[in-house]
Amino acid sequence: MRDTIATEIKQTIEQRKRAEIAEFEKLLSDKLISREIFDLVKTDRTSYYDAVLATVAWIKKLMVIQGREKVFTREFEDLWKGAFEQLLFSNTEILKSQWFNFYAESYISFQEYVNRNFTKEKFEALSKAVRSKSNRVNNAKKYLPARYCEDYLANYLFEESLQKKYEKELIGLYNDFKTDYPESEYNSYISPLIDEIIEFHETANSDFGENIKFVENYQKLNTLNEVASTLPKAKIYVDVWASWCGPCKTEFAHKKELDSLLQKNNIEMLYLSIDRDRDTTQWKNMIKFYNLEGFHIRANEELSSELRKLFDKNGSLSIPWYILIDNNGKILKKFASRPSQIEKLAIELNEIN
């Protein structure tokens, strides 16, 4: 990158910010919105674009740390500093902005850099750390003004819990949050999500249900044909998913209706995970937690590659993905309807029978 790019980036972002705010200034002058609404919009747009500026500098610094760029120039450093030249934390209206956490996170990263905590060694150690979320929370407490910590931490814990990765670390962090903010209005929103994480880890210690079956020697099956040939029924409904996929897990809420429909049509249920080797335990724990009755397989590298080519010639893959096949591996419907579209799926099953 040439040094002038930092200036060009700043000018472009500033122009966009001014243009958006100008539209609302016109509405204010025409008395179509109140001063209160205008001030809120201005704070919202400023927090967003200041955070964007800071993120550009952070990414540039990250590229240097990772060895993809040679020098973190003074111009990009000034760009980063300039993003927080007029701190928005003096105005509590920022808490009403949907970009508050984005701005706060950008500020935390900036403070890490200013305090010389943004080194290659620390970055690499953090990426490997088991308790990386604790580090995030500790930095928030260290660098954010105290009056903003409750809102930031509540939003962070809520969003992380909502991902349904069921990380045990979140339980302890939420207990700390309740200790610090016992009367917080956010507790009623976060608590049910944390209860679900606790339940997940309790379930992880239980046995698999009798109707949960793993395809024998699934690690050695390299094609969809090979997988299909191991299953007893002539037709198979395949759910391609992963333990980290939120939308995949949302669909599990409809598994009761799905199981009933498949049983009625004498169709086998196959859950085909594309989780990596290192996520094997999480994959199996998810199966227990959601009580996913049917056959299970975790795709090896060869099968994953075949799935990507089948989904898209360019090798991309979007999940959840549902396929109807027969036990010879023939594709009956490449993009079948989801469990949440049960009536539409019922029509599709009738068409292949």
C-alpha positions in Angstrom: 0.0 0.0 0.0 1.1 3.5 -0.7 1.0 6.0 2.2 -1.5 8.2 0.3 -4.1 5.4 0.6 -4.7 6.2 4.3 -5.6 9.8 3.4 -7.8 8.6 0.5 -9.6 6.2 2.8 -10.2 8.8 5.5 -11.5 11.3 2.9 -13.9 8.7 1.4 -15.3 7.7 4.8 -15.6 11.3 6.0 -17.5 12.2 2.8 -19.9 9.3 3.3 -20.5 10.3 6.9 -21.2 13.9 6.0 -23.5 12.9 3.2 -25.6 10.7 5.4 -25.8 13.3 8.2 -26.7 16.0 5.7 -29.8 14.1 4.7 -31.1 14.3 8.2 -30.0 17.9 8.6 -32.4 18.6 5.7 -35.2 16.7 7.5 -34.5 18.6 10.7 -34.5 22.0 8.9 -37.8 21.0 7.2 -39.1 20.1 10.7 -39.8 16.5 9.6 -37.8 15.1 12.5 -37.1 16.3 16.0 -33.7 17.6 17.3 -33.6 14.5 19.6 -33.9 12.2 16.6 -31.3 14.1 14.7 -28.8 14.0 17.5 -29.3 10.3 17.9 -28.8 9.7 14.1 -25.7 11.9 14.2 -24.2 10.0 17.1 -25.1 6.6 15.4 -23.5 7.6 12.1 -20.4 9.1 13.8 -19.8 6.0 15.9 -20.2 3.7 12.9 -17.8 5.6 10.6 -15.2 6.3 13.4 -15.2 2.6 14.1 -14.8 1.9 10.4 -11.7 4.2 10.2 -10.2 2.5 13.3 -10.9 -1.0 11.8 -9.1 -0.1 8.6 -6.0 0.8 10.7 -6.4 -2.3 12.8 -6.5 -4.5 9.8 -3.4 -2.8 8.4 -1.5 -3.4 11.7 -2.7 -7.0 11.7 -1.4 -7.6 8.2 2.0 -6.3 9.5 1.9 -8.6 12.5 1.0 -11.6 10.2 3.9 -10.8 7.9 1.6 -9.9 4.9 2.8 -6.2 5.0 6.2 -5.0 5.9 5.6 -1.6 7.5 2.9 0.0 9.6 3.3 3.5 8.4 2.9 6.7 10.4 0.0 7.7 8.2 -2.0 4.7 9.2 -1.1 5.2 12.8 -2.4 8.8 12.6 -5.5 7.5 10.9 -6.1 5.2 13.9 -5.5 7.9 16.4 -7.7 10.3 14.5 -10.6 8.0 14.8 -10.6 8.5 18.5 -9.5 12.1 18.6 -13.0 13.2 19.8 -14.2 10.3 21.9 -17.9 9.6 21.8 -17.9 8.2 25.3 -18.7 11.7 26.6 -22.2 11.3 25.2 -24.3 8.5 26.7 -26.6 8.6 23.6 -24.0 6.3 22.0 -25.6 3.5 24.0 -28.7 3.8 21.8 -26.6 3.2 18.7 -26.7 -0.2 17.2 -23.0 0.3 16.5 -22.0 1.0 20.1 -20.3 -2.4 20.6 -18.5 -2.0 17.2 -17.1 1.4 18.3 -16.2 0.0 21.8 -14.4 -3.0 20.4 -12.5 -0.7 18.0 -11.5 1.5 20.9 -10.3 -1.5 23.0 -8.1 -2.7 20.1 -6.7 0.8 19.8 -5.9 1.0 23.5 -4.1 -2.4 23.2 -1.9 -0.9 20.5 -1.3 2.4 22.4 -0.3 0.3 25.5 2.1 -1.9 23.5 -0.1 -5.0 24.0 -0.6 -5.5 20.3 2.4 -7.7 19.5 2.8 -10.7 17.2 3.6 -13.0 20.2 0.6 -11.8 22.1 -1.7 -12.1 19.1 -0.6 -15.7 18.3 -0.9 -16.6 22.0 -4.4 -15.2 22.1 -5.5 -17.0 19.0 -4.5 -20.3 20.7 -5.9 -19.5 24.1 -8.6 -21.6 25.6 -10.0 -18.6 27.5 -9.9 -16.0 24.8 -13.3 -14.6 25.8 -12.0 -13.9 29.3 -9.2 -11.8 27.7 -11.9 -9.9 25.8 -13.9 -9.2 28.9 -10.8 -8.2 30.9 -9.7 -5.8 28.3 -13.2 -4.2 28.2 -13.0 -3.6 32.0 -9.5 -2.2 31.6 -10.0 0.2 28.8 -13.7 1.2 28.6 -15.1 3.9 30.8 -16.8 2.2 33.8 -20.3 3.6 32.9 -20.2 1.8 29.6 -19.0 -1.6 30.7 -22.3 -3.1 31.8 -23.9 -2.4 28.3 -20.9 -3.6 26.4 -20.4 -6.8 28.4 -24.1 -7.6 28.4 -24.2 -7.2 24.6 -21.1 -9.3 24.2 -22.3 -12.2 26.4 -25.7 -12.2 24.8 -24.3 -12.3 21.2 -21.7 -14.9 22.1 -24.3 -17.1 23.8 -26.7 -16.6 21.0 -24.2 -18.3 18.6 -25.0 -21.6 20.4 -21.5 -22.9 20.4 -22.1 -23.7 24.1 -18.7 -22.6 25.3 -18.3 -23.4 29.0 -16.2 -20.3 29.5 -19.4 -18.2 29.1 -20.9 -19.7 32.2 -18.1 -18.3 34.4 -18.1 -14.9 32.6 -21.8 -14.6 33.1 -21.5 -15.4 36.8 -19.0 -12.7 37.1 -21.3 -10.3 35.3 -24.2 -11.1 37.7 -21.8 -10.4 40.6 -20.8 -7.1 39.2 -24.3 -6.1 38.0 -26.8 -8.1 40.1 -29.7 -5.7 39.3 -28.9 -5.4 35.6 -31.9 -5.3 33.3 -30.0 -7.5 30.8 -29.9 -10.5 33.1 -33.3 -11.7 32.0 -32.2 -11.8 28.4 -28.8 -13.5 29.0 -29.8 -16.0 31.7 -31.9 -18.3 29.5 -29.1 -18.6 27.1 -26.6 -19.5 29.8 -29.0 -22.1 31.2 -29.0 -23.7 27.8 -25.2 -23.9 27.9 -25.3 -25.5 31.3 -27.8 -28.0 30.1 -25.6 -28.7 27.1 -22.6 -29.6 29.2 -24.8 -31.8 31.5 -26.1 -33.7 28.4 -22.5 -34.1 27.2 -21.9 -36.6 30.0 -24.9 -38.7 29.1 -25.1 -41.7 26.7 -26.3 -41.5 23.1 -30.0 -42.4 22.6 -30.7 -45.8 21.1 -32.0 -44.3 17.8 -28.8 -42.3 17.3 -26.5 -44.4 15.0 -23.1 -43.7 13.6 -22.3 -45.1 10.1 -19.8 -47.8 10.5 -16.2 -46.9 9.5 -17.5 -43.5 8.4 -14.0 -42.0 8.4 -13.1 -44.2 5.4 -16.1 -43.3 3.3 -14.9 -40.9 0.5 -18.1 -40.4 -1.6 -21.8 -39.9 -1.1 -22.3 -43.2 -3.1 -20.3 -45.1 -0.5 -22.2 -43.5 2.4 -25.6 -44.2 0.8 -24.8 -47.8 0.2 -24.4 -48.4 3.9 -27.9 -47.3 4.8 -30.8 -49.7 5.0 -33.6 -47.7 3.3 -33.9 -47.1 -0.4 -34.3 -43.3 0.0 -32.4 -40.9 2.2 -32.9 -37.3 3.4 -29.4 -35.8 3.9 -28.9 -32.9 6.3 -25.4 -31.3 5.6 -24.6 -29.3 8.7 -21.8 -28.4 11.2 -21.7 -27.8 15.0 -20.7 -24.2 14.4 -23.6 -23.4 12.1 -26.3 -21.4 13.8 -29.0 -21.8 11.1 -28.4 -25.5 11.1 -29.2 -25.8 14.7 -32.3 -23.6 14.3 -33.7 -26.2 12.0 -33.4 -28.9 14.6 -36.4 -27.3 16.4 -38.5 -29.0 13.6 -37.0 -32.4 13.9 -40.1 -34.0 15.5 -42.3 -33.1 12.5 -39.4 -34.1 10.1 -39.0 -37.5 11.7 -42.7 -38.2 11.5 -42.8 -37.2 7.8 -39.7 -39.3 6.9 -41.1 -42.3 8.8 -44.4 -42.0 7.0 -42.6 -42.1 3.6 -40.1 -44.8 4.6 -37.1 -42.4 4.1 -33.9 -42.6 6.1 -32.5 -39.7 8.0 -28.8 -38.9 7.5 -27.0 -36.1 9.3 -23.8 -35.4 7.4 -21.4 -33.1 9.3 -18.6 -31.1 7.7 -16.9 -30.4 11.1 -13.1 -30.7 11.3 -11.3 -33.4 13.1 -10.6 -31.1 16.1 -14.3 -30.6 16.5 -15.2 -34.2 16.8 -16.2 -34.0 20.5 -18.3 -30.9 20.0 -20.0 -32.6 17.0 -21.0 -35.6 19.1 -22.1 -33.5 22.0 -24.4 -31.5 19.7 -25.9 -34.8 18.5 -26.7 -35.7 22.1 -28.0 -32.3 23.1 -30.4 -32.0 20.1 -31.2 -35.8 20.3 -30.7 -36.1 16.5 -32.2 -39.5 15.8 -31.0 -41.2 12.6 -27.6 -42.0 11.0 -24.6 -39.8 11.5 -21.3 -39.3 9.6 -18.6 -36.7 9.8 -17.2 -36.1 6.3 -13.5 -36.7 5.7 -11.5 -34.5 3.4 -12.4 -36.4 0.2 -16.1 -36.5 0.9 -16.1 -32.8 1.9 -14.4 -32.0 -1.4 -17.1 -34.0 -3.3 -19.8 -32.2 -1.5 -18.4 -28.8 -2.4 -18.2 -29.7 -6.1 -21.7 -31.1 -6.0 -23.1 -27.9 -4.3 -21.3 -25.5 -6.7 -18.8 -26.1 -9.5 -16.6 -23.3 -8.0 -16.3 -25.3 -4.8 -18.3 -23.2 -2.4 -20.7 -24.7 0.1 -23.5 -23.1 2.1 -25.2 -24.9 5.0 -27.6 -26.1 6.1 -28.1 -28.0 2.9 -30.6 -30.7 2.4 -30.4 -33.4 -0.3 -32.7 -36.3 -1.3 -30.8 -39.3 -2.6 -31.3 -43.0 -3.1 -29.1 -45.7 -1.6 -27.1 -45.9 -4.9 -26.1 -42.3 -4.3 -28.3 -41.0 -7.1 -29.4 -37.4 -6.5 -33.2 -37.3 -6.4 -33.4 -33.6 -5.4 -30.2 -31.6 -5.1 -31.8 -28.8 -3.0 -34.6 -30.2 -0.9 -36.7 -28.1 1.4 -35.7 -27.5 5.0 -37.4 -29.1 8.0 -38.9 -25.7 8.7 -40.6 -25.9 5.3 -42.3 -29.2 6.2 -45.4 -28.8 4.0 -43.2 -28.0 0.9 -40.9 -30.9 1.8 -43.9 -33.3 2.0 -44.8 -32.4 -1.6 -41.3 -33.1 -2.7 -41.3 -36.5 -1.1 -44.5 -37.4 -2.8 -42.9 -36.4 -6.1 -40.0 -38.8 -5.7 -42.1 -41.7 -4.5 
